């Protein structure tokens, strides 16, 4: 991708509610540090639950707990399971 000035940049599309985006965040931080001053990182945020005001159902919580467990095991990122 190219930024507003026509130079290249790294575009990362993420979502705060996406457990894999959170799990991948140390990689993005390392890329930003490694290429600092040479390749700007642009982050675009999405919204998996944007505008949703309904409480999470028990089965949804279990699915998310399972996803968090898998992402934590694969990425080493800690999750706060007290949320549940």
PDB file of N, CA, C and O in Angstrom:
ATOM      1  N   UNK A   1       0.845  -1.181   0.000  1.00  0.00           N
ATOM      2  CA  UNK A   1       0.000   0.000   0.000  1.00  0.00           C
ATOM      3  C   UNK A   1       0.888   1.240   0.000  1.00  0.00           C
ATOM      4  O   UNK A   1       2.074   1.172   0.321  1.00  0.00           O
ATOM      5  N   UNK A   2       0.290   2.374  -0.366  1.00  0.00           N
ATOM      6  CA  UNK A   2       0.999   3.647  -0.325  1.00  0.00           C
ATOM      7  C   UNK A   2       0.246   4.593   0.582  1.00  0.00           C
ATOM      8  O   UNK A   2      -0.984   4.581   0.630  1.00  0.00           O
ATOM      9  N   UNK A   3       0.994   5.416   1.303  1.00  0.00           N
ATOM     10  CA  UNK A   3       0.333   6.370   2.189  1.00  0.00           C
ATOM     11  C   UNK A   3      -0.064   7.620   1.406  1.00  0.00           C
ATOM     12  O   UNK A   3       0.052   7.653   0.181  1.00  0.00           O
ATOM     13  N   UNK A   4      -0.534   8.650   2.116  1.00  0.00           N
ATOM     14  CA  UNK A   4      -1.032   9.866   1.477  1.00  0.00           C
ATOM     15  C   UNK A   4       0.038  10.557   0.645  1.00  0.00           C
ATOM     16  O   UNK A   4      -0.283  11.237  -0.330  1.00  0.00           O
ATOM     17  N   UNK A   5       1.302  10.394   1.014  1.00  0.00           N
ATOM     18  CA  UNK A   5       2.385  11.041   0.286  1.00  0.00           C
ATOM     19  C   UNK A   5       2.899  10.165  -0.847  1.00  0.00           C
ATOM     20  O   UNK A   5       3.843  10.551  -1.537  1.00  0.00           O
ATOM     21  N   UNK A   6       2.310   9.014  -1.051  1.00  0.00           N
ATOM     22  CA  UNK A   6       2.724   8.128  -2.113  1.00  0.00           C
ATOM     23  C   UNK A   6       3.753   7.105  -1.692  1.00  0.00           C
ATOM     24  O   UNK A   6       4.147   6.253  -2.488  1.00  0.00           O
ATOM     25  N   UNK A   7       4.193   7.179  -0.452  1.00  0.00           N
ATOM     26  CA  UNK A   7       5.179   6.222   0.034  1.00  0.00           C
ATOM     27  C   UNK A   7       4.529   4.937   0.497  1.00  0.00           C
ATOM     28  O   UNK A   7       3.341   4.921   0.819  1.00  0.00           O
ATOM     29  N   UNK A   8       5.286   3.872   0.534  1.00  0.00           N
ATOM     30  CA  UNK A   8       4.726   2.591   0.983  1.00  0.00           C
ATOM     31  C   UNK A   8       4.437   2.583   2.484  1.00  0.00           C
ATOM     32  O   UNK A   8       5.095   3.277   3.260  1.00  0.00           O
ATOM     33  N   UNK A   9       3.462   1.803   2.868  1.00  0.00           N
ATOM     34  CA  UNK A   9       3.167   1.591   4.283  1.00  0.00           C
ATOM     35  C   UNK A   9       2.544   0.209   4.450  1.00  0.00           C
ATOM     36  O   UNK A   9       2.063  -0.398   3.493  1.00  0.00           O
ATOM     37  N   UNK A  10       2.566  -0.261   5.675  1.00  0.00           N
ATOM     38  CA  UNK A  10       1.973  -1.545   6.026  1.00  0.00           C
ATOM     39  C   UNK A  10       0.590  -1.268   6.584  1.00  0.00           C
ATOM     40  O   UNK A  10       0.460  -0.554   7.579  1.00  0.00           O
ATOM     41  N   UNK A  11      -0.437  -1.812   5.968  1.00  0.00           N
ATOM     42  CA  UNK A  11      -1.814  -1.608   6.404  1.00  0.00           C
ATOM     43  C   UNK A  11      -2.287  -2.852   7.137  1.00  0.00           C
ATOM     44  O   UNK A  11      -2.314  -3.948   6.577  1.00  0.00           O
ATOM     45  N   UNK A  12      -2.658  -2.667   8.396  1.00  0.00           N
ATOM     46  CA  UNK A  12      -3.145  -3.780   9.215  1.00  0.00           C
ATOM     47  C   UNK A  12      -4.587  -3.495   9.598  1.00  0.00           C
ATOM     48  O   UNK A  12      -4.874  -2.499  10.262  1.00  0.00           O
ATOM     49  N   UNK A  13      -5.490  -4.364   9.182  1.00  0.00           N
ATOM     50  CA  UNK A  13      -6.906  -4.234   9.518  1.00  0.00           C
ATOM     51  C   UNK A  13      -7.178  -5.170  10.682  1.00  0.00           C
ATOM     52  O   UNK A  13      -6.959  -6.377  10.585  1.00  0.00           O
ATOM     53  N   UNK A  14      -7.657  -4.607  11.781  1.00  0.00           N
ATOM     54  CA  UNK A  14      -7.854  -5.378  13.007  1.00  0.00           C
ATOM     55  C   UNK A  14      -9.209  -5.046  13.616  1.00  0.00           C
ATOM     56  O   UNK A  14      -9.906  -4.133  13.174  1.00  0.00           O
ATOM     57  N   UNK A  15      -9.556  -5.801  14.628  1.00  0.00           N
ATOM     58  CA  UNK A  15     -10.803  -5.572  15.345  1.00  0.00           C
ATOM     59  C   UNK A  15     -10.558  -5.804  16.826  1.00  0.00           C
ATOM     60  O   UNK A  15     -10.022  -6.846  17.202  1.00  0.00           O
ATOM     61  N   UNK A  16     -10.937  -4.857  17.676  1.00  0.00           N
ATOM     62  CA  UNK A  16     -10.719  -5.021  19.111  1.00  0.00           C
ATOM     63  C   UNK A  16     -11.416  -6.245  19.705  1.00  0.00           C
ATOM     64  O   UNK A  16     -10.993  -6.750  20.744  1.00  0.00           O
ATOM     65  N   UNK A  17     -12.472  -6.723  19.062  1.00  0.00           N
ATOM     66  CA  UNK A  17     -13.191  -7.893  19.570  1.00  0.00           C
ATOM     67  C   UNK A  17     -12.668  -9.206  18.987  1.00  0.00           C
ATOM     68  O   UNK A  17     -13.174 -10.276  19.326  1.00  0.00           O
ATOM     69  N   UNK A  18     -11.673  -9.135  18.124  1.00  0.00           N
ATOM     70  CA  UNK A  18     -11.131 -10.328  17.476  1.00  0.00           C
ATOM     71  C   UNK A  18      -9.977 -10.881  18.305  1.00  0.00           C
ATOM     72  O   UNK A  18      -8.955 -10.218  18.480  1.00  0.00           O
ATOM     73  N   UNK A  19     -10.145 -12.094  18.811  1.00  0.00           N
ATOM     74  CA  UNK A  19      -9.105 -12.672  19.669  1.00  0.00           C
ATOM     75  C   UNK A  19      -7.812 -12.908  18.901  1.00  0.00           C
ATOM     76  O   UNK A  19      -6.731 -12.767  19.474  1.00  0.00           O
ATOM     77  N   UNK A  20      -7.890 -13.264  17.619  1.00  0.00           N
ATOM     78  CA  UNK A  20      -6.662 -13.468  16.840  1.00  0.00           C
ATOM     79  C   UNK A  20      -5.948 -12.151  16.579  1.00  0.00           C
ATOM     80  O   UNK A  20      -4.718 -12.120  16.541  1.00  0.00           O
ATOM     81  N   UNK A  21      -6.688 -11.066  16.400  1.00  0.00           N
ATOM     82  CA  UNK A  21      -6.045  -9.752  16.241  1.00  0.00           C
ATOM     83  C   UNK A  21      -5.268  -9.406  17.503  1.00  0.00           C
ATOM     84  O   UNK A  21      -4.142  -8.914  17.427  1.00  0.00           O
ATOM     85  N   UNK A  22      -5.864  -9.660  18.658  1.00  0.00           N
ATOM     86  CA  UNK A  22      -5.169  -9.429  19.925  1.00  0.00           C
ATOM     87  C   UNK A  22      -3.953 -10.344  20.038  1.00  0.00           C
ATOM     88  O   UNK A  22      -2.877  -9.894  20.432  1.00  0.00           O
ATOM     89  N   UNK A  23      -4.109 -11.602  19.703  1.00  0.00           N
ATOM     90  CA  UNK A  23      -3.002 -12.545  19.775  1.00  0.00           C
ATOM     91  C   UNK A  23      -1.851 -12.167  18.860  1.00  0.00           C
ATOM     92  O   UNK A  23      -0.693 -12.460  19.159  1.00  0.00           O
ATOM     93  N   UNK A  24      -2.163 -11.522  17.752  1.00  0.00           N
ATOM     94  CA  UNK A  24      -1.164 -11.136  16.759  1.00  0.00           C
ATOM     95  C   UNK A  24      -0.518  -9.784  17.069  1.00  0.00           C
ATOM     96  O   UNK A  24       0.449  -9.405  16.409  1.00  0.00           O
ATOM     97  N   UNK A  25      -1.031  -9.053  18.057  1.00  0.00           N
ATOM     98  CA  UNK A  25      -0.553  -7.693  18.326  1.00  0.00           C
ATOM     99  C   UNK A  25       0.946  -7.595  18.616  1.00  0.00           C
ATOM    100  O   UNK A  25       1.556  -6.610  18.202  1.00  0.00           O
ATOM    101  N   UNK A  26       1.583  -8.561  19.307  1.00  0.00           N
ATOM    102  CA  UNK A  26       3.034  -8.449  19.483  1.00  0.00           C
ATOM    103  C   UNK A  26       3.800  -8.510  18.157  1.00  0.00           C
ATOM    104  O   UNK A  26       4.858  -7.894  18.021  1.00  0.00           O
ATOM    105  N   UNK A  27       3.275  -9.240  17.198  1.00  0.00           N
ATOM    106  CA  UNK A  27       3.921  -9.322  15.883  1.00  0.00           C
ATOM    107  C   UNK A  27       3.843  -7.967  15.183  1.00  0.00           C
ATOM    108  O   UNK A  27       4.827  -7.503  14.607  1.00  0.00           O
ATOM    109  N   UNK A  28       2.681  -7.341  15.232  1.00  0.00           N
ATOM    110  CA  UNK A  28       2.519  -6.021  14.618  1.00  0.00           C
ATOM    111  C   UNK A  28       3.425  -5.008  15.307  1.00  0.00           C
ATOM    112  O   UNK A  28       4.059  -4.191  14.639  1.00  0.00           O
ATOM    113  N   UNK A  29       3.492  -5.051  16.629  1.00  0.00           N
ATOM    114  CA  UNK A  29       4.370  -4.135  17.371  1.00  0.00           C
ATOM    115  C   UNK A  29       5.832  -4.351  16.982  1.00  0.00           C
ATOM    116  O   UNK A  29       6.580  -3.386  16.829  1.00  0.00           O
ATOM    117  N   UNK A  30       6.238  -5.597  16.823  1.00  0.00           N
ATOM    118  CA  UNK A  30       7.621  -5.896  16.429  1.00  0.00           C
ATOM    119  C   UNK A  30       7.908  -5.401  15.015  1.00  0.00           C
ATOM    120  O   UNK A  30       8.985  -4.865  14.754  1.00  0.00           O
ATOM    121  N   UNK A  31       6.957  -5.575  14.102  1.00  0.00           N
ATOM    122  CA  UNK A  31       7.129  -5.063  12.739  1.00  0.00           C
ATOM    123  C   UNK A  31       7.255  -3.546  12.743  1.00  0.00           C
ATOM    124  O   UNK A  31       8.113  -2.987  12.059  1.00  0.00           O
ATOM    125  N   UNK A  32       6.404  -2.884  13.510  1.00  0.00           N
ATOM    126  CA  UNK A  32       6.456  -1.425  13.593  1.00  0.00           C
ATOM    127  C   UNK A  32       7.809  -0.967  14.122  1.00  0.00           C
ATOM    128  O   UNK A  32       8.375   0.006  13.625  1.00  0.00           O
ATOM    129  N   UNK A  33       8.323  -1.658  15.118  1.00  0.00           N
ATOM    130  CA  UNK A  33       9.626  -1.300  15.683  1.00  0.00           C
ATOM    131  C   UNK A  33      10.754  -1.603  14.694  1.00  0.00           C
ATOM    132  O   UNK A  33      11.656  -0.786  14.509  1.00  0.00           O
ATOM    133  N   UNK A  34      10.703  -2.754  14.073  1.00  0.00           N
ATOM    134  CA  UNK A  34      11.760  -3.159  13.143  1.00  0.00           C
ATOM    135  C   UNK A  34      11.863  -2.218  11.940  1.00  0.00           C
ATOM    136  O   UNK A  34      12.961  -1.934  11.462  1.00  0.00           O
ATOM    137  N   UNK A  35      10.721  -1.739  11.457  1.00  0.00           N
ATOM    138  CA  UNK A  35      10.716  -0.893  10.266  1.00  0.00           C
ATOM    139  C   UNK A  35      10.465   0.580  10.582  1.00  0.00           C
ATOM    140  O   UNK A  35      10.132   1.354   9.685  1.00  0.00           O
ATOM    141  N   UNK A  36      10.619   0.973  11.842  1.00  0.00           N
ATOM    142  CA  UNK A  36      10.394   2.362  12.259  1.00  0.00           C
ATOM    143  C   UNK A  36      11.212   3.313  11.385  1.00  0.00           C
ATOM    144  O   UNK A  36      12.405   3.106  11.160  1.00  0.00           O
ATOM    145  N   UNK A  37      10.550   4.343  10.905  1.00  0.00           N
ATOM    146  CA  UNK A  37      11.208   5.337  10.072  1.00  0.00           C
ATOM    147  C   UNK A  37      11.339   4.937   8.609  1.00  0.00           C
ATOM    148  O   UNK A  37      11.704   5.763   7.772  1.00  0.00           O
ATOM    149  N   UNK A  38      11.045   3.680   8.295  1.00  0.00           N
ATOM    150  CA  UNK A  38      11.167   3.211   6.909  1.00  0.00           C
ATOM    151  C   UNK A  38       9.844   2.756   6.320  1.00  0.00           C
ATOM    152  O   UNK A  38       9.591   2.938   5.129  1.00  0.00           O
ATOM    153  N   UNK A  39       9.004   2.168   7.154  1.00  0.00           N
ATOM    154  CA  UNK A  39       7.721   1.652   6.681  1.00  0.00           C
ATOM    155  C   UNK A  39       6.664   1.920   7.753  1.00  0.00           C
ATOM    156  O   UNK A  39       6.547   1.161   8.714  1.00  0.00           O
ATOM    157  N   UNK A  40       5.901   2.991   7.589  1.00  0.00           N
ATOM    158  CA  UNK A  40       4.874   3.294   8.590  1.00  0.00           C
ATOM    159  C   UNK A  40       3.808   2.199   8.654  1.00  0.00           C
ATOM    160  O   UNK A  40       3.444   1.606   7.638  1.00  0.00           O
ATOM    161  N   UNK A  41       3.326   1.949   9.848  1.00  0.00           N
ATOM    162  CA  UNK A  41       2.233   0.997  10.051  1.00  0.00           C
ATOM    163  C   UNK A  41       0.947   1.792  10.225  1.00  0.00           C
ATOM    164  O   UNK A  41       0.869   2.683  11.070  1.00  0.00           O
ATOM    165  N   UNK A  42      -0.040   1.472   9.437  1.00  0.00           N
ATOM    166  CA  UNK A  42      -1.361   2.083   9.551  1.00  0.00           C
ATOM    167  C   UNK A  42      -2.317   0.996  10.036  1.00  0.00           C
ATOM    168  O   UNK A  42      -2.356  -0.102   9.481  1.00  0.00           O
ATOM    169  N   UNK A  43      -3.079   1.309  11.067  1.00  0.00           N
ATOM    170  CA  UNK A  43      -4.031   0.347  11.617  1.00  0.00           C
ATOM    171  C   UNK A  43      -5.442   0.850  11.341  1.00  0.00           C
ATOM    172  O   UNK A  43      -5.771   1.997  11.643  1.00  0.00           O
ATOM    173  N   UNK A  44      -6.259  -0.003  10.775  1.00  0.00           N
ATOM    174  CA  UNK A  44      -7.662   0.297  10.526  1.00  0.00           C
ATOM    175  C   UNK A  44      -8.472  -0.634  11.412  1.00  0.00           C
ATOM    176  O   UNK A  44      -8.288  -1.850  11.374  1.00  0.00           O
ATOM    177  N   UNK A  45      -9.369  -0.065  12.211  1.00  0.00           N
ATOM    178  CA  UNK A  45     -10.173  -0.860  13.138  1.00  0.00           C
ATOM    179  C   UNK A  45     -11.534  -1.199  12.544  1.00  0.00           C
ATOM    180  O   UNK A  45     -12.215  -0.352  11.967  1.00  0.00           O
ATOM    181  N   UNK A  46     -11.905  -2.461  12.705  1.00  0.00           N
ATOM    182  CA  UNK A  46     -13.224  -2.931  12.307  1.00  0.00           C
ATOM    183  C   UNK A  46     -14.111  -3.038  13.534  1.00  0.00           C
ATOM    184  O   UNK A  46     -13.748  -2.563  14.610  1.00  0.00           O
ATOM    185  N   UNK A  47     -15.261  -3.654  13.380  1.00  0.00           N
ATOM    186  CA  UNK A  47     -16.178  -3.782  14.505  1.00  0.00           C
ATOM    187  C   UNK A  47     -17.033  -5.030  14.414  1.00  0.00           C
ATOM    188  O   UNK A  47     -18.082  -5.017  13.771  1.00  0.00           O
ATOM    189  N   UNK A  48     -16.596  -6.116  15.054  1.00  0.00           N
ATOM    190  CA  UNK A  48     -17.366  -7.359  15.034  1.00  0.00           C
ATOM    191  C   UNK A  48     -18.715  -7.202  15.723  1.00  0.00           C
ATOM    192  O   UNK A  48     -19.713  -7.771  15.282  1.00  0.00           O
ATOM    193  N   UNK A  49     -18.744  -6.435  16.795  1.00  0.00           N
ATOM    194  CA  UNK A  49     -19.989  -6.261  17.546  1.00  0.00           C
ATOM    195  C   UNK A  49     -20.376  -4.789  17.615  1.00  0.00           C
ATOM    196  O   UNK A  49     -21.003  -4.355  18.582  1.00  0.00           O
ATOM    197  N   UNK A  50     -20.015  -4.038  16.618  1.00  0.00           N
ATOM    198  CA  UNK A  50     -20.303  -2.599  16.619  1.00  0.00           C
ATOM    199  C   UNK A  50     -21.802  -2.349  16.759  1.00  0.00           C
ATOM    200  O   UNK A  50     -22.609  -2.889  16.003  1.00  0.00           O
ATOM    201  N   UNK A  51     -22.156  -1.533  17.726  1.00  0.00           N
ATOM    202  CA  UNK A  51     -23.543  -1.165  17.926  1.00  0.00           C
ATOM    203  C   UNK A  51     -24.396  -2.205  18.623  1.00  0.00           C
ATOM    204  O   UNK A  51     -25.570  -1.954  18.897  1.00  0.00           O
ATOM    205  N   UNK A  52     -23.836  -3.364  18.916  1.00  0.00           N
ATOM    206  CA  UNK A  52     -24.603  -4.422  19.572  1.00  0.00           C
ATOM    207  C   UNK A  52     -24.770  -4.082  21.053  1.00  0.00           C
ATOM    208  O   UNK A  52     -23.784  -3.875  21.761  1.00  0.00           O
ATOM    209  N   UNK A  53     -26.005  -4.025  21.515  1.00  0.00           N
ATOM    210  CA  UNK A  53     -26.279  -3.693  22.914  1.00  0.00           C
ATOM    211  C   UNK A  53     -26.859  -4.872  23.690  1.00  0.00           C
ATOM    212  O   UNK A  53     -27.202  -4.741  24.865  1.00  0.00           O
ATOM    213  N   UNK A  54     -26.965  -6.019  23.030  1.00  0.00           N
ATOM    214  CA  UNK A  54     -27.530  -7.197  23.685  1.00  0.00           C
ATOM    215  C   UNK A  54     -26.462  -7.919  24.508  1.00  0.00           C
ATOM    216  O   UNK A  54     -25.315  -8.028  24.074  1.00  0.00           O
ATOM    217  N   UNK A  55     -26.829  -8.408  25.686  1.00  0.00           N
ATOM    218  CA  UNK A  55     -25.870  -9.187  26.480  1.00  0.00           C
ATOM    219  C   UNK A  55     -25.482 -10.470  25.749  1.00  0.00           C
ATOM    220  O   UNK A  55     -26.257 -11.016  24.964  1.00  0.00           O
ATOM    221  N   UNK A  56     -24.285 -10.931  26.019  1.00  0.00           N
ATOM    222  CA  UNK A  56     -23.802 -12.156  25.399  1.00  0.00           C
ATOM    223  C   UNK A  56     -24.504 -13.364  26.005  1.00  0.00           C
ATOM    224  O   UNK A  56     -24.653 -13.461  27.223  1.00  0.00           O
ATOM    225  N   UNK A  57     -24.930 -14.281  25.148  1.00  0.00           N
ATOM    226  CA  UNK A  57     -25.568 -15.509  25.617  1.00  0.00           C
ATOM    227  C   UNK A  57     -24.508 -16.450  26.184  1.00  0.00           C
ATOM    228  O   UNK A  57     -23.325 -16.325  25.865  1.00  0.00           O
ATOM    229  N   UNK A  58     -24.933 -17.383  27.019  1.00  0.00           N
ATOM    230  CA  UNK A  58     -24.009 -18.337  27.649  1.00  0.00           C
ATOM    231  C   UNK A  58     -23.237 -19.131  26.604  1.00  0.00           C
ATOM    232  O   UNK A  58     -22.035 -19.349  26.757  1.00  0.00           O
ATOM    233  N   UNK A  59     -23.915 -19.568  25.541  1.00  0.00           N
ATOM    234  CA  UNK A  59     -23.215 -20.350  24.512  1.00  0.00           C
ATOM    235  C   UNK A  59     -22.188 -19.510  23.752  1.00  0.00           C
ATOM    236  O   UNK A  59     -21.162 -20.028  23.311  1.00  0.00           O
ATOM    237  N   UNK A  60     -22.467 -18.207  23.598  1.00  0.00           N
ATOM    238  CA  UNK A  60     -21.491 -17.322  22.960  1.00  0.00           C
ATOM    239  C   UNK A  60     -20.266 -17.139  23.850  1.00  0.00           C
ATOM    240  O   UNK A  60     -19.133 -17.110  23.369  1.00  0.00           O
ATOM    241  N   UNK A  61     -20.505 -17.017  25.141  1.00  0.00           N
ATOM    242  CA  UNK A  61     -19.387 -16.891  26.082  1.00  0.00           C
ATOM    243  C   UNK A  61     -18.496 -18.127  26.040  1.00  0.00           C
ATOM    244  O   UNK A  61     -17.271 -18.014  26.096  1.00  0.00           O
ATOM    245  N   UNK A  62     -19.103 -19.300  25.940  1.00  0.00           N
ATOM    246  CA  UNK A  62     -18.323 -20.540  25.873  1.00  0.00           C
ATOM    247  C   UNK A  62     -17.499 -20.609  24.593  1.00  0.00           C
ATOM    248  O   UNK A  62     -16.350 -21.049  24.614  1.00  0.00           O
ATOM    249  N   UNK A  63     -18.086 -20.175  23.479  1.00  0.00           N
ATOM    250  CA  UNK A  63     -17.338 -20.152  22.218  1.00  0.00           C
ATOM    251  C   UNK A  63     -16.149 -19.203  22.321  1.00  0.00           C
ATOM    252  O   UNK A  63     -15.053 -19.522  21.862  1.00  0.00           O
ATOM    253  N   UNK A  64     -16.365 -18.050  22.917  1.00  0.00           N
ATOM    254  CA  UNK A  64     -15.290 -17.069  23.053  1.00  0.00           C
ATOM    255  C   UNK A  64     -14.225 -17.578  24.013  1.00  0.00           C
ATOM    256  O   UNK A  64     -13.031 -17.414  23.762  1.00  0.00           O
ATOM    257  N   UNK A  65     -14.648 -18.191  25.103  1.00  0.00           N
ATOM    258  CA  UNK A  65     -13.679 -18.762  26.049  1.00  0.00           C
ATOM    259  C   UNK A  65     -12.784 -19.784  25.332  1.00  0.00           C
ATOM    260  O   UNK A  65     -11.570 -19.800  25.534  1.00  0.00           O
ATOM    261  N   UNK A  66     -13.387 -20.627  24.502  1.00  0.00           N
ATOM    262  CA  UNK A  66     -12.614 -21.608  23.739  1.00  0.00           C
ATOM    263  C   UNK A  66     -11.647 -20.946  22.773  1.00  0.00           C
ATOM    264  O   UNK A  66     -10.498 -21.368  22.646  1.00  0.00           O
ATOM    265  N   UNK A  67     -12.116 -19.907  22.091  1.00  0.00           N
ATOM    266  CA  UNK A  67     -11.247 -19.181  21.156  1.00  0.00           C
ATOM    267  C   UNK A  67     -10.088 -18.531  21.901  1.00  0.00           C
ATOM    268  O   UNK A  67      -8.944 -18.598  21.451  1.00  0.00           O
ATOM    269  N   UNK A  68     -10.378 -17.901  23.039  1.00  0.00           N
ATOM    270  CA  UNK A  68      -9.322 -17.252  23.822  1.00  0.00           C
ATOM    271  C   UNK A  68      -8.285 -18.277  24.278  1.00  0.00           C
ATOM    272  O   UNK A  68      -7.084 -18.006  24.263  1.00  0.00           O
ATOM    273  N   UNK A  69      -8.756 -19.448  24.678  1.00  0.00           N
ATOM    274  CA  UNK A  69      -7.841 -20.503  25.128  1.00  0.00           C
ATOM    275  C   UNK A  69      -6.917 -20.922  23.990  1.00  0.00           C
ATOM    276  O   UNK A  69      -5.710 -21.061  24.188  1.00  0.00           O
ATOM    277  N   UNK A  70      -7.476 -21.123  22.805  1.00  0.00           N
ATOM    278  CA  UNK A  70      -6.663 -21.522  21.645  1.00  0.00           C
ATOM    279  C   UNK A  70      -5.686 -20.425  21.229  1.00  0.00           C
ATOM    280  O   UNK A  70      -4.523 -20.705  20.940  1.00  0.00           O
ATOM    281  N   UNK A  71      -6.152 -19.190  21.199  1.00  0.00           N
ATOM    282  CA  UNK A  71      -5.282 -18.080  20.792  1.00  0.00           C
ATOM    283  C   UNK A  71      -4.166 -17.883  21.809  1.00  0.00           C
ATOM    284  O   UNK A  71      -3.016 -17.654  21.433  1.00  0.00           O
ATOM    285  N   UNK A  72      -4.491 -17.968  23.076  1.00  0.00           N
ATOM    286  CA  UNK A  72      -3.474 -17.830  24.117  1.00  0.00           C
ATOM    287  C   UNK A  72      -2.419 -18.920  23.997  1.00  0.00           C
ATOM    288  O   UNK A  72      -1.225 -18.647  24.123  1.00  0.00           O
ATOM    289  N   UNK A  73      -2.853 -20.152  23.756  1.00  0.00           N
ATOM    290  CA  UNK A  73      -1.910 -21.265  23.617  1.00  0.00           C
ATOM    291  C   UNK A  73      -1.012 -21.083  22.396  1.00  0.00           C
ATOM    292  O   UNK A  73       0.178 -21.395  22.452  1.00  0.00           O
ATOM    293  N   UNK A  74      -1.566 -20.583  21.302  1.00  0.00           N
ATOM    294  CA  UNK A  74      -0.801 -20.425  20.066  1.00  0.00           C
ATOM    295  C   UNK A  74       0.101 -19.201  20.073  1.00  0.00           C
ATOM    296  O   UNK A  74       1.194 -19.224  19.506  1.00  0.00           O
ATOM    297  N   UNK A  75      -0.358 -18.125  20.719  1.00  0.00           N
ATOM    298  CA  UNK A  75       0.365 -16.853  20.631  1.00  0.00           C
ATOM    299  C   UNK A  75       1.150 -16.485  21.884  1.00  0.00           C
ATOM    300  O   UNK A  75       2.089 -15.691  21.827  1.00  0.00           O
ATOM    301  N   UNK A  76       0.761 -17.068  23.015  1.00  0.00           N
ATOM    302  CA  UNK A  76       1.394 -16.682  24.275  1.00  0.00           C
ATOM    303  C   UNK A  76       0.797 -15.425  24.888  1.00  0.00           C
ATOM    304  O   UNK A  76       1.218 -15.000  25.964  1.00  0.00           O
ATOM    305  N   UNK A  77      -0.178 -14.828  24.217  1.00  0.00           N
ATOM    306  CA  UNK A  77      -0.822 -13.633  24.750  1.00  0.00           C
ATOM    307  C   UNK A  77      -1.745 -14.016  25.909  1.00  0.00           C
ATOM    308  O   UNK A  77      -2.503 -14.980  25.806  1.00  0.00           O
ATOM    309  N   UNK A  78      -1.682 -13.263  27.012  1.00  0.00           N
ATOM    310  CA  UNK A  78      -2.567 -13.566  28.144  1.00  0.00           C
ATOM    311  C   UNK A  78      -3.972 -13.005  27.914  1.00  0.00           C
ATOM    312  O   UNK A  78      -4.137 -11.942  27.315  1.00  0.00           O
ATOM    313  N   UNK A  79      -4.953 -13.715  28.385  1.00  0.00           N
ATOM    314  CA  UNK A  79      -6.341 -13.259  28.346  1.00  0.00           C
ATOM    315  C   UNK A  79      -6.861 -13.225  29.777  1.00  0.00           C
ATOM    316  O   UNK A  79      -6.446 -14.030  30.610  1.00  0.00           O
ATOM    317  N   UNK A  80      -7.766 -12.299  30.062  1.00  0.00           N
ATOM    318  CA  UNK A  80      -8.364 -12.190  31.392  1.00  0.00           C
ATOM    319  C   UNK A  80      -9.707 -12.911  31.375  1.00  0.00           C
ATOM    320  O   UNK A  80     -10.714 -12.362  30.928  1.00  0.00           O
ATOM    321  N   UNK A  81      -9.711 -14.140  31.865  1.00  0.00           N
ATOM    322  CA  UNK A  81     -10.922 -14.949  31.850  1.00  0.00           C
ATOM    323  C   UNK A  81     -11.916 -14.536  32.937  1.00  0.00           C
ATOM    324  O   UNK A  81     -13.005 -15.105  33.017  1.00  0.00           O
ATOM    325  N   UNK A  82     -11.562 -13.561  33.771  1.00  0.00           N
ATOM    326  CA  UNK A  82     -12.501 -13.047  34.770  1.00  0.00           C
ATOM    327  C   UNK A  82     -13.690 -12.370  34.091  1.00  0.00           C
ATOM    328  O   UNK A  82     -14.732 -12.161  34.712  1.00  0.00           O
ATOM    329  N   UNK A  83     -13.528 -12.032  32.826  1.00  0.00           N
ATOM    330  CA  UNK A  83     -14.608 -11.437  32.031  1.00  0.00           C
ATOM    331  C   UNK A  83     -15.850 -12.317  32.069  1.00  0.00           C
ATOM    332  O   UNK A  83     -16.975 -11.816  32.031  1.00  0.00           O
ATOM    333  N   UNK A  84     -15.644 -13.625  32.143  1.00  0.00           N
ATOM    334  CA  UNK A  84     -16.756 -14.561  32.119  1.00  0.00           C
ATOM    335  C   UNK A  84     -17.283 -14.811  33.507  1.00  0.00           C
ATOM    336  O   UNK A  84     -18.229 -15.580  33.680  1.00  0.00           O
TER     337      UNK A  84
END
